[in-house]
Amino acid sequence: MAKIDVITEFRDDHRKVRDGILEIISALQTKDVTKARKILGSLNIMVGPHFRYEEESLYPALKVFLGEYVDQLISEHDGVINTAKTCAELLAKDKLSDEEAEKAADAARALLVHVSNCDGLAILSERLKSKELAELGDKLDAARKSGVPLLDWAAKIRKKK
Ligand SMILES: [Fe+2]
C-alpha cells in the first residue's frame, strides 16, 4: 500500500507551483528581484522531483491512454526547462530593467501555462488501476526523497531522447 495518495499530492504540487509563479509575477511588478529569486529557488527544489516522477514514471504509465502523445509532453518539458533557465538567469541579476522584468514575468507566465496543462493529467491518472496508482505513489515518494532540483536534474540526470 502506497504511503501517499498520488493524485492528491500531484495536484497539491501544482497548486504550490501556481501560487509561487503568481508571487514571482507580482514581485516582478514591484521589481523585487530578491523575492522573485528566492521563490524561484524554492520552486526549483520542489519541481525537480515532480518532473522526474512525471518523465520516469507517470508518462510511461499514461502511454496506455495517450500513446505517442506522451512524447509531446516530454518536448513540452524541454520548453519548460529552457524557460526556467531563462527566468533563473534574469533573476540572478541584482537589478532588472523594465524590459528584463517583463521578460522574466513572461517566462513565469509560460511556466504557469504548463502547470495548467499538467494538472489535466490528473483526470487521466484517475483511470489507472489502484495497484498502478499505489506504485506511482511510491515513485513520487522516491523522487522526492532523492530531492534533485529541476535544473540540476535537467543538466545531470535527465536523459535526452
Ligand atoms: Fe506536473
Backbone and ligand atoms as CSV (ligand in chain L), in Angstrom:
chain,resi,resn,atom,element,x,y,z
A,1,MET,N,N,0.842,-1.210,0.000
A,1,MET,CA,C,0.000,0.000,0.000
A,1,MET,C,C,0.876,1.260,0.000
A,2,ALA,N,N,0.581,2.125,-0.926
A,2,ALA,CA,C,1.388,3.352,-1.017
A,2,ALA,C,C,1.136,4.231,0.202
A,3,LYS,N,N,2.164,4.949,0.581
A,3,LYS,CA,C,2.035,5.811,1.742
A,3,LYS,C,C,1.360,7.129,1.375
A,4,ILE,N,N,1.367,7.436,0.075
A,4,ILE,CA,C,0.770,8.720,-0.302
A,4,ILE,C,C,-0.318,8.545,-1.361
A,5,ASP,N,N,-1.267,9.484,-1.355
A,5,ASP,CA,C,-2.303,9.497,-2.391
A,5,ASP,C,C,-1.719,10.293,-3.555
A,6,VAL,N,N,-1.330,9.572,-4.581
A,6,VAL,CA,C,-0.503,10.186,-5.612
A,6,VAL,C,C,-1.228,11.304,-6.367
A,7,ILE,N,N,-2.512,11.149,-6.627
A,7,ILE,CA,C,-3.206,12.199,-7.393
A,7,ILE,C,C,-3.346,13.465,-6.552
A,8,THR,N,N,-3.661,13.278,-5.277
A,8,THR,CA,C,-3.773,14.438,-4.384
A,8,THR,C,C,-2.429,15.172,-4.279
A,9,GLU,N,N,-1.366,14.404,-4.094
A,9,GLU,CA,C,-0.040,15.019,-3.960
A,9,GLU,C,C,0.374,15.735,-5.246
A,10,PHE,N,N,0.085,15.075,-6.367
A,10,PHE,CA,C,0.417,15.617,-7.683
A,10,PHE,C,C,-0.267,16.967,-7.876
A,11,ARG,N,N,-1.552,17.015,-7.541
A,11,ARG,CA,C,-2.303,18.262,-7.719
A,11,ARG,C,C,-1.881,19.317,-6.698
A,12,ASP,N,N,-1.526,18.879,-5.500
A,12,ASP,CA,C,-1.048,19.844,-4.497
A,12,ASP,C,C,0.255,20.504,-4.958
A,13,ASP,N,N,1.122,19.722,-5.580
A,13,ASP,CA,C,2.359,20.299,-6.140
A,13,ASP,C,C,1.994,21.419,-7.114
A,14,HIS,N,N,1.017,21.133,-7.983
A,14,HIS,CA,C,0.635,22.148,-8.977
A,14,HIS,C,C,0.109,23.415,-8.305
A,15,ARG,N,N,-0.643,23.234,-7.227
A,15,ARG,CA,C,-1.167,24.425,-6.536
A,15,ARG,C,C,-0.019,25.251,-5.973
A,16,LYS,N,N,0.973,24.555,-5.395
A,16,LYS,CA,C,2.111,25.286,-4.817
A,16,LYS,C,C,2.893,26.009,-5.914
A,17,VAL,N,N,3.070,25.342,-7.043
A,17,VAL,CA,C,3.817,25.966,-8.141
A,17,VAL,C,C,3.023,27.149,-8.706
A,18,ARG,N,N,1.723,26.940,-8.881
A,18,ARG,CA,C,0.856,28.039,-9.362
A,18,ARG,C,C,1.009,29.264,-8.460
A,19,ASP,N,N,0.890,29.048,-7.144
A,19,ASP,CA,C,0.963,30.177,-6.221
A,19,ASP,C,C,2.343,30.826,-6.250
A,20,GLY,N,N,3.381,29.996,-6.324
A,20,GLY,CA,C,4.752,30.520,-6.381
A,20,GLY,C,C,4.961,31.369,-7.626
A,21,ILE,N,N,4.483,30.885,-8.759
A,21,ILE,CA,C,4.664,31.637,-10.003
A,21,ILE,C,C,3.899,32.965,-9.944
A,22,LEU,N,N,2.693,32.925,-9.418
A,22,LEU,CA,C,1.923,34.175,-9.301
A,22,LEU,C,C,2.642,35.166,-8.380
A,23,GLU,N,N,3.280,34.643,-7.335
A,23,GLU,CA,C,4.046,35.530,-6.433
A,23,GLU,C,C,5.260,36.108,-7.143
A,24,ILE,N,N,5.902,35.281,-7.996
A,24,ILE,CA,C,7.049,35.786,-8.763
A,24,ILE,C,C,6.594,36.930,-9.660
A,25,ILE,N,N,5.463,36.730,-10.345
A,25,ILE,CA,C,4.970,37.768,-11.251
A,25,ILE,C,C,4.667,39.046,-10.479
A,26,SER,N,N,4.067,38.916,-9.293
A,26,SER,CA,C,3.762,40.166,-8.584
A,26,SER,C,C,5.032,40.783,-7.986
A,27,ALA,N,N,6.005,39.967,-7.595
A,27,ALA,CA,C,7.282,40.537,-7.121
A,27,ALA,C,C,7.971,41.293,-8.258
A,28,LEU,N,N,7.842,40.775,-9.478
A,28,LEU,CA,C,8.483,41.448,-10.614
A,28,LEU,C,C,7.803,42.775,-10.937
A,29,GLN,N,N,6.514,42.853,-10.634
A,29,GLN,CA,C,5.809,44.114,-10.879
A,29,GLN,C,C,6.371,45.234,-10.016
A,30,THR,N,N,6.860,44.882,-8.807
A,30,THR,CA,C,7.461,45.906,-7.947
A,30,THR,C,C,8.990,45.833,-8.027
A,31,LYS,N,N,9.505,45.089,-9.004
A,31,LYS,CA,C,10.948,44.914,-9.222
A,31,LYS,C,C,11.663,44.372,-7.977
A,32,ASP,N,N,10.982,43.554,-7.213
A,32,ASP,CA,C,11.619,42.924,-6.052
A,32,ASP,C,C,12.313,41.635,-6.514
A,33,VAL,N,N,13.517,41.824,-7.076
A,33,VAL,CA,C,14.239,40.694,-7.676
A,33,VAL,C,C,14.630,39.663,-6.615
A,34,THR,N,N,15.004,40.151,-5.444
A,34,THR,CA,C,15.435,39.231,-4.380
A,34,THR,C,C,14.316,38.272,-4.020
A,35,LYS,N,N,13.112,38.823,-3.888
A,35,LYS,CA,C,11.964,37.973,-3.543
A,35,LYS,C,C,11.659,36.988,-4.668
A,36,ALA,N,N,11.646,37.497,-5.900
A,36,ALA,CA,C,11.352,36.633,-7.054
A,36,ALA,C,C,12.382,35.504,-7.138
A,37,ARG,N,N,13.658,35.835,-6.904
A,37,ARG,CA,C,14.735,34.841,-6.985
A,37,ARG,C,C,14.562,33.761,-5.903
A,38,LYS,N,N,14.186,34.226,-4.718
A,38,LYS,CA,C,14.003,33.292,-3.601
A,38,LYS,C,C,12.871,32.297,-3.899
A,39,ILE,N,N,11.783,32.804,-4.424
A,39,ILE,CA,C,10.649,31.921,-4.740
A,39,ILE,C,C,11.033,30.957,-5.859
A,40,LEU,N,N,11.714,31.470,-6.875
A,40,LEU,CA,C,12.112,30.590,-7.977
A,40,LEU,C,C,13.041,29.481,-7.459
A,41,GLY,N,N,13.908,29.849,-6.509
A,41,GLY,CA,C,14.822,28.862,-5.914
A,41,GLY,C,C,14.045,27.754,-5.219
A,42,SER,N,N,12.990,28.122,-4.484
A,42,SER,CA,C,12.246,27.052,-3.804
A,42,SER,C,C,11.407,26.238,-4.785
A,43,LEU,N,N,10.921,26.880,-5.837
A,43,LEU,CA,C,10.194,26.112,-6.855
A,43,LEU,C,C,11.129,25.123,-7.557
A,44,ASN,N,N,12.350,25.559,-7.826
A,44,ASN,CA,C,13.338,24.683,-8.481
A,44,ASN,C,C,13.547,23.402,-7.658
A,45,ILE,N,N,13.592,23.548,-6.348
A,45,ILE,CA,C,13.793,22.397,-5.461
A,45,ILE,C,C,12.560,21.485,-5.455
A,46,MET,N,N,11.380,22.127,-5.421
A,46,MET,CA,C,10.148,21.344,-5.341
A,46,MET,C,C,9.794,20.628,-6.644
A,47,VAL,N,N,10.053,21.326,-7.730
A,47,VAL,CA,C,9.597,20.841,-9.023
A,47,VAL,C,C,10.519,19.766,-9.618
A,48,GLY,N,N,11.775,19.735,-9.177
A,48,GLY,CA,C,12.708,18.720,-9.695
A,48,GLY,C,C,12.152,17.306,-9.550
A,49,PRO,N,N,11.821,16.889,-8.323
A,49,PRO,CA,C,11.269,15.535,-8.133
A,49,PRO,C,C,9.960,15.314,-8.889
A,50,HIS,N,N,9.167,16.360,-9.004
A,50,HIS,CA,C,7.877,16.265,-9.704
A,50,HIS,C,C,8.103,15.951,-11.195
A,51,PHE,N,N,8.995,16.711,-11.812
A,51,PHE,CA,C,9.305,16.473,-13.238
A,51,PHE,C,C,9.914,15.095,-13.433
A,52,ARG,N,N,10.788,14.755,-12.508
A,52,ARG,CA,C,11.470,13.464,-12.635
A,52,ARG,C,C,10.463,12.322,-12.544
A,53,TYR,N,N,9.552,12.442,-11.578
A,53,TYR,CA,C,8.477,11.460,-11.420
A,53,TYR,C,C,7.637,11.388,-12.693
A,54,GLU,N,N,7.312,12.536,-13.258
A,54,GLU,CA,C,6.486,12.535,-14.472
A,54,GLU,C,C,7.170,11.793,-15.614
A,55,GLU,N,N,8.420,12.156,-15.843
A,55,GLU,CA,C,9.098,11.557,-17.010
A,55,GLU,C,C,9.478,10.099,-16.788
A,56,GLU,N,N,9.873,9.780,-15.564
A,56,GLU,CA,C,10.337,8.402,-15.340
A,56,GLU,C,C,9.185,7.441,-15.056
A,57,SER,N,N,8.081,7.937,-14.501
A,57,SER,CA,C,7.023,7.028,-14.064
A,57,SER,C,C,5.632,7.347,-14.600
A,58,LEU,N,N,5.204,8.611,-14.452
A,58,LEU,CA,C,3.819,8.918,-14.837
A,58,LEU,C,C,3.596,8.834,-16.349
A,59,TYR,N,N,4.474,9.462,-17.122
A,59,TYR,CA,C,4.268,9.457,-18.578
A,59,TYR,C,C,4.256,8.029,-19.136
A,60,PRO,N,N,5.223,7.188,-18.758
A,60,PRO,CA,C,5.140,5.807,-19.260
A,60,PRO,C,C,3.822,5.127,-18.871
A,61,ALA,N,N,3.323,5.411,-17.670
A,61,ALA,CA,C,2.064,4.788,-17.239
A,61,ALA,C,C,0.879,5.317,-18.053
A,62,LEU,N,N,0.958,6.584,-18.479
A,62,LEU,CA,C,-0.157,7.184,-19.216
A,62,LEU,C,C,-0.132,6.857,-20.710
A,63,LYS,N,N,0.931,6.194,-21.118
A,63,LYS,CA,C,1.054,5.822,-22.533
A,63,LYS,C,C,-0.133,4.962,-22.974
A,64,VAL,N,N,-0.700,4.215,-22.035
A,64,VAL,CA,C,-1.842,3.367,-22.332
A,64,VAL,C,C,-3.042,4.196,-22.838
A,65,PHE,N,N,-3.138,5.438,-22.380
A,65,PHE,CA,C,-4.213,6.319,-22.845
A,65,PHE,C,C,-3.744,7.245,-23.971
A,66,LEU,N,N,-2.509,7.724,-23.832
A,66,LEU,CA,C,-2.060,8.817,-24.708
A,66,LEU,C,C,-1.219,8.372,-25.889
A,67,GLY,N,N,-0.743,7.145,-25.860
A,67,GLY,CA,C,0.106,6.659,-26.952
A,67,GLY,C,C,1.288,7.585,-27.174
A,68,GLU,N,N,1.512,7.914,-28.446
A,68,GLU,CA,C,2.684,8.723,-28.808
A,68,GLU,C,C,2.597,10.177,-28.319
A,69,TYR,N,N,1.423,10.603,-27.882
A,69,TYR,CA,C,1.302,11.974,-27.365
A,69,TYR,C,C,2.171,12.197,-26.134
A,70,VAL,N,N,2.561,11.098,-25.512
A,70,VAL,CA,C,3.450,11.206,-24.358
A,70,VAL,C,C,4.756,11.912,-24.759
A,71,ASP,N,N,5.194,11.693,-25.998
A,71,ASP,CA,C,6.420,12.355,-26.467
A,71,ASP,C,C,6.257,13.880,-26.487
A,72,GLN,N,N,5.032,14.307,-26.795
A,72,GLN,CA,C,4.770,15.756,-26.785
A,72,GLN,C,C,4.928,16.334,-25.391
A,73,LEU,N,N,4.540,15.524,-24.399
A,73,LEU,CA,C,4.655,16.006,-23.019
A,73,LEU,C,C,6.132,16.193,-22.670
A,74,ILE,N,N,6.955,15.279,-23.172
A,74,ILE,CA,C,8.389,15.403,-22.899
A,74,ILE,C,C,8.967,16.629,-23.609
A,75,SER,N,N,8.537,16.880,-24.859
A,75,SER,CA,C,9.057,18.104,-25.518
A,75,SER,C,C,8.546,19.344,-24.816
A,76,GLU,N,N,7.336,19.266,-24.256
A,76,GLU,CA,C,6.838,20.428,-23.519
A,76,GLU,C,C,7.757,20.685,-22.312
A,77,HIS,N,N,8.210,19.624,-21.676
A,77,HIS,CA,C,9.160,19.781,-20.569
A,77,HIS,C,C,10.466,20.428,-21.034
A,78,ASP,N,N,10.925,20.085,-22.248
A,78,ASP,CA,C,12.145,20.732,-22.786
A,78,ASP,C,C,11.959,22.249,-22.748
A,79,GLY,N,N,10.785,22.684,-23.254
A,79,GLY,CA,C,10.487,24.114,-23.286
A,79,GLY,C,C,10.437,24.704,-21.888
A,80,VAL,N,N,9.818,23.986,-20.966
A,80,VAL,CA,C,9.679,24.494,-19.596
A,80,VAL,C,C,11.054,24.645,-18.944
A,81,ILE,N,N,11.908,23.673,-19.172
A,81,ILE,CA,C,13.251,23.721,-18.570
A,81,ILE,C,C,14.028,24.922,-19.118
A,82,ASN,N,N,13.927,25.146,-20.439
A,82,ASN,CA,C,14.614,26.307,-21.025
A,82,ASN,C,C,14.057,27.613,-20.486
A,83,THR,N,N,12.742,27.665,-20.344
A,83,THR,CA,C,12.125,28.888,-19.819
A,83,THR,C,C,12.553,29.125,-18.365
A,84,ALA,N,N,12.605,28.045,-17.596
A,84,ALA,CA,C,13.018,28.177,-16.192
A,84,ALA,C,C,14.459,28.681,-16.110
A,85,LYS,N,N,15.297,28.204,-17.042
A,85,LYS,CA,C,16.701,28.661,-17.073
A,85,LYS,C,C,16.774,30.148,-17.384
A,86,THR,N,N,16.005,30.581,-18.404
A,86,THR,CA,C,15.979,31.999,-18.768
A,86,THR,C,C,15.557,32.839,-17.569
A,87,CYS,N,N,14.520,32.365,-16.900
A,87,CYS,CA,C,13.995,33.086,-15.745
A,87,CYS,C,C,15.071,33.161,-14.650
A,88,ALA,N,N,15.749,32.033,-14.377
A,88,ALA,CA,C,16.783,31.994,-13.332
A,88,ALA,C,C,17.947,32.916,-13.697
A,89,GLU,N,N,18.312,32.952,-14.979
A,89,GLU,CA,C,19.420,33.825,-15.400
A,89,GLU,C,C,19.070,35.297,-15.178
A,90,LEU,N,N,17.834,35.652,-15.536
A,90,LEU,CA,C,17.421,37.042,-15.349
A,90,LEU,C,C,17.371,37.397,-13.870
A,91,LEU,N,N,16.846,36.471,-13.083
A,91,LEU,CA,C,16.683,36.770,-11.651
A,91,LEU,C,C,17.993,36.702,-10.883
A,92,ALA,N,N,19.060,36.223,-11.540
A,92,ALA,CA,C,20.373,36.206,-10.880
A,92,ALA,C,C,20.953,37.623,-10.809
A,93,LYS,N,N,20.401,38.544,-11.615
A,93,LYS,CA,C,20.886,39.925,-11.605
A,93,LYS,C,C,20.406,40.656,-10.347
A,94,ASP,N,N,21.182,41.698,-9.960
A,94,ASP,CA,C,20.775,42.457,-8.778
A,94,ASP,C,C,19.615,43.382,-9.080
A,95,LYS,N,N,19.631,43.905,-10.310
A,95,LYS,CA,C,18.586,44.850,-10.718
A,95,LYS,C,C,18.101,44.479,-12.099
A,96,LEU,N,N,16.843,44.719,-12.356
A,96,LEU,CA,C,16.304,44.437,-13.681
A,96,LEU,C,C,15.789,45.723,-14.320
A,97,SER,N,N,16.043,45.858,-15.622
A,97,SER,CA,C,15.430,46.965,-16.372
A,97,SER,C,C,13.950,46.616,-16.540
A,98,ASP,N,N,13.152,47.588,-16.989
A,98,ASP,CA,C,11.726,47.307,-17.224
A,98,ASP,C,C,11.569,46.148,-18.195
A,99,GLU,N,N,12.411,46.188,-19.222
A,99,GLU,CA,C,12.333,45.161,-20.257
A,99,GLU,C,C,12.670,43.771,-19.697
A,100,GLU,N,N,13.723,43.718,-18.876
A,100,GLU,CA,C,14.117,42.428,-18.286
A,100,GLU,C,C,13.048,41.900,-17.328
A,101,ALA,N,N,12.463,42.822,-16.555
A,101,ALA,CA,C,11.416,42.402,-15.615
A,101,ALA,C,C,10.230,41.839,-16.390
A,102,GLU,N,N,9.915,42.461,-17.517
A,102,GLU,CA,C,8.792,41.989,-18.341
A,102,GLU,C,C,9.128,40.628,-18.961
A,103,LYS,N,N,10.388,40.474,-19.380
A,103,LYS,CA,C,10.816,39.206,-19.975
A,103,LYS,C,C,10.729,38.073,-18.931
A,104,ALA,N,N,11.156,38.373,-17.713
A,104,ALA,CA,C,11.098,37.361,-16.645
A,104,ALA,C,C,9.641,37.032,-16.313
A,105,ALA,N,N,8.775,38.058,-16.299
A,105,ALA,CA,C,7.357,37.821,-15.999
A,105,ALA,C,C,6.715,36.988,-17.108
A,106,ASP,N,N,7.130,37.246,-18.350
A,106,ASP,CA,C,6.614,36.444,-19.471
A,106,ASP,C,C,7.036,34.993,-19.336
A,107,ALA,N,N,8.281,34.791,-18.944
A,107,ALA,CA,C,8.783,33.425,-18.745
A,107,ALA,C,C,7.958,32.747,-17.652
A,108,ALA,N,N,7.682,33.476,-16.580
A,108,ALA,CA,C,6.888,32.925,-15.482
A,108,ALA,C,C,5.480,32.561,-15.966
A,109,ARG,N,N,4.912,33.405,-16.824
A,109,ARG,CA,C,3.568,33.102,-17.353
A,109,ARG,C,C,3.577,31.845,-18.213
A,110,ALA,N,N,4.656,31.668,-18.963
A,110,ALA,CA,C,4.767,30.462,-19.793
A,110,ALA,C,C,4.800,29.222,-18.883
A,111,LEU,N,N,5.448,29.362,-17.736
A,111,LEU,CA,C,5.502,28.234,-16.792
A,111,LEU,C,C,4.110,27.954,-16.215
A,112,LEU,N,N,3.373,29.030,-16.018
A,112,LEU,CA,C,2.021,28.903,-15.482
A,112,LEU,C,C,1.116,28.106,-16.440
A,113,VAL,N,N,1.292,28.331,-17.734
A,113,VAL,CA,C,0.508,27.585,-18.725
A,113,VAL,C,C,0.816,26.093,-18.602
A,114,HIS,N,N,2.081,25.781,-18.367
A,114,HIS,CA,C,2.432,24.367,-18.237
A,114,HIS,C,C,1.778,23.747,-16.993
A,115,VAL,N,N,1.738,24.499,-15.910
A,115,VAL,CA,C,1.114,23.986,-14.682
A,115,VAL,C,C,-0.336,23.602,-14.971
A,116,SER,N,N,-1.010,24.489,-15.688
A,116,SER,CA,C,-2.403,24.244,-16.012
A,116,SER,C,C,-2.552,23.009,-16.914
A,117,ASN,N,N,-1.687,22.884,-17.914
A,117,ASN,CA,C,-1.735,21.691,-18.780
A,117,ASN,C,C,-1.454,20.417,-18.005
A,118,CYS,N,N,-0.450,20.491,-17.151
A,118,CYS,CA,C,-0.008,19.289,-16.444
A,118,CYS,C,C,-1.088,18.788,-15.481
A,119,ASP,N,N,-1.810,19.738,-14.892
A,119,ASP,CA,C,-2.844,19.321,-13.946
A,119,ASP,C,C,-3.924,18.487,-14.646
A,120,GLY,N,N,-4.098,18.687,-15.938
A,120,GLY,CA,C,-5.057,17.898,-16.711
A,120,GLY,C,C,-4.719,16.413,-16.708
A,121,LEU,N,N,-3.462,16.076,-16.465
A,121,LEU,CA,C,-3.085,14.656,-16.451
A,121,LEU,C,C,-3.715,13.925,-15.265
A,122,ALA,N,N,-4.117,14.687,-14.255
A,122,ALA,CA,C,-4.740,14.062,-13.079
A,122,ALA,C,C,-6.029,13.340,-13.481
A,123,ILE,N,N,-6.768,13.936,-14.397
A,123,ILE,CA,C,-8.051,13.354,-14.785
A,123,ILE,C,C,-7.845,12.037,-15.532
A,124,LEU,N,N,-6.714,11.931,-16.225
A,124,LEU,CA,C,-6.396,10.664,-16.890
A,124,LEU,C,C,-5.871,9.649,-15.879
A,125,SER,N,N,-5.043,10.129,-14.963
A,125,SER,CA,C,-4.457,9.238,-13.961
A,125,SER,C,C,-5.542,8.512,-13.154
A,126,GLU,N,N,-6.671,9.188,-12.977
A,126,GLU,CA,C,-7.777,8.581,-12.213
A,126,GLU,C,C,-8.245,7.254,-12.810
A,127,ARG,N,N,-7.985,7.066,-14.102
A,127,ARG,CA,C,-8.423,5.829,-14.753
A,127,ARG,C,C,-7.418,4.679,-14.620
A,128,LEU,N,N,-6.277,4.954,-13.980
A,128,LEU,CA,C,-5.314,3.865,-13.770
A,128,LEU,C,C,-5.821,2.952,-12.658
A,129,LYS,N,N,-5.337,1.716,-12.663
A,129,LYS,CA,C,-5.771,0.768,-11.640
A,129,LYS,C,C,-5.181,1.156,-10.285
A,130,SER,N,N,-5.863,0.765,-9.218
A,130,SER,CA,C,-5.391,1.215,-7.910
A,130,SER,C,C,-3.984,0.680,-7.594
A,131,LYS,N,N,-3.668,-0.481,-8.112
A,131,LYS,CA,C,-2.315,-1.008,-7.895
A,131,LYS,C,C,-1.273,-0.117,-8.591
A,132,GLU,N,N,-1.609,0.331,-9.804
A,132,GLU,CA,C,-0.689,1.210,-10.543
A,132,GLU,C,C,-0.534,2.549,-9.819
A,133,LEU,N,N,-1.661,3.036,-9.293
A,133,LEU,CA,C,-1.605,4.310,-8.569
A,133,LEU,C,C,-0.747,4.173,-7.313
A,134,ALA,N,N,-0.854,3.019,-6.656
A,134,ALA,CA,C,-0.041,2.781,-5.461
A,134,ALA,C,C,1.436,2.766,-5.841
A,135,GLU,N,N,1.745,2.133,-6.973
A,135,GLU,CA,C,3.147,2.099,-7.420
A,135,GLU,C,C,3.640,3.498,-7.783
A,136,LEU,N,N,2.753,4.268,-8.434
A,136,LEU,CA,C,3.133,5.639,-8.783
A,136,LEU,C,C,3.379,6.471,-7.516
A,137,GLY,N,N,2.570,6.223,-6.504
A,137,GLY,CA,C,2.764,6.922,-5.226
A,137,GLY,C,C,4.154,6.647,-4.657
A,138,ASP,N,N,4.581,5.387,-4.746
A,138,ASP,CA,C,5.920,5.047,-4.267
A,138,ASP,C,C,6.997,5.742,-5.089
A,139,LYS,N,N,6.733,5.857,-6.392
A,139,LYS,CA,C,7.717,6.502,-7.284
A,139,LYS,C,C,7.837,7.995,-6.977
A,140,LEU,N,N,6.688,8.642,-6.761
A,140,LEU,CA,C,6.738,10.075,-6.430
A,140,LEU,C,C,7.477,10.286,-5.109
A,141,ASP,N,N,7.181,9.406,-4.170
A,141,ASP,CA,C,7.833,9.453,-2.869
A,141,ASP,C,C,9.355,9.301,-3.027
A,142,ALA,N,N,9.756,8.344,-3.854
A,142,ALA,CA,C,11.185,8.087,-4.062
A,142,ALA,C,C,11.865,9.285,-4.738
A,143,ALA,N,N,11.167,9.878,-5.731
A,143,ALA,CA,C,11.749,11.043,-6.424
A,143,ALA,C,C,11.928,12.194,-5.430
A,144,ARG,N,N,10.951,12.352,-4.537
A,144,ARG,CA,C,11.060,13.418,-3.527
A,144,ARG,C,C,12.217,13.149,-2.586
A,145,LYS,N,N,12.359,11.873,-2.192
A,145,LYS,CA,C,13.432,11.548,-1.247
A,145,LYS,C,C,14.800,11.779,-1.871
A,146,SER,N,N,14.930,11.510,-3.182
A,146,SER,CA,C,16.255,11.772,-3.766
A,146,SER,C,C,16.479,13.266,-3.980
A,147,GLY,N,N,15.379,14.042,-4.030
A,147,GLY,CA,C,15.463,15.506,-3.918
A,147,GLY,C,C,16.417,16.260,-4.842
A,148,VAL,N,N,16.403,15.938,-6.133
A,148,VAL,CA,C,17.285,16.671,-7.053
A,148,VAL,C,C,16.509,17.853,-7.657
A,149,PRO,N,N,17.019,19.092,-7.467
A,149,PRO,CA,C,16.320,20.250,-8.028
A,149,PRO,C,C,16.195,20.181,-9.557
A,150,LEU,N,N,15.208,20.881,-10.090
A,150,LEU,CA,C,14.896,20.783,-11.526
A,150,LEU,C,C,16.110,21.016,-12.429
A,151,LEU,N,N,16.783,22.166,-12.225
A,151,LEU,CA,C,17.845,22.498,-13.180
A,151,LEU,C,C,19.047,21.559,-13.030
A,152,ASP,N,N,19.274,21.035,-11.840
A,152,ASP,CA,C,20.361,20.041,-11.653
A,152,ASP,C,C,19.989,18.734,-12.333
A,153,TRP,N,N,18.746,18.330,-12.127
A,153,TRP,CA,C,18.272,17.082,-12.756
A,153,TRP,C,C,18.373,17.198,-14.271
A,154,ALA,N,N,17.919,18.361,-14.787
A,154,ALA,CA,C,17.938,18.551,-16.244
A,154,ALA,C,C,19.358,18.525,-16.780
A,155,ALA,N,N,20.292,19.093,-16.021
A,155,ALA,CA,C,21.663,19.177,-16.517
A,155,ALA,C,C,22.414,17.851,-16.348
A,156,LYS,N,N,22.096,17.105,-15.301
A,156,LYS,CA,C,22.952,15.949,-14.987
A,156,LYS,C,C,22.307,14.586,-15.163
A,157,ILE,N,N,20.994,14.485,-14.965
A,157,ILE,CA,C,20.388,13.142,-14.908
A,157,ILE,C,C,19.436,12.872,-16.072
A,158,ARG,N,N,18.670,13.880,-16.418
A,158,ARG,CA,C,17.612,13.677,-17.420
A,158,ARG,C,C,18.198,13.148,-18.729
A,159,LYS,N,N,17.615,12.084,-19.189
A,159,LYS,CA,C,18.121,11.513,-20.443
A,159,LYS,C,C,17.447,12.195,-21.603
A,160,LYS,N,N,18.263,12.666,-22.545
A,160,LYS,CA,C,17.695,13.242,-23.749
A,160,LYS,C,C,17.418,12.099,-24.712
A,161,LYS,N,N,16.286,12.217,-25.373
A,161,LYS,CA,C,15.967,11.161,-26.351
A,161,LYS,C,C,16.917,11.275,-27.537
L,1,LIG,FE,FE,3.125,18.276,-13.232
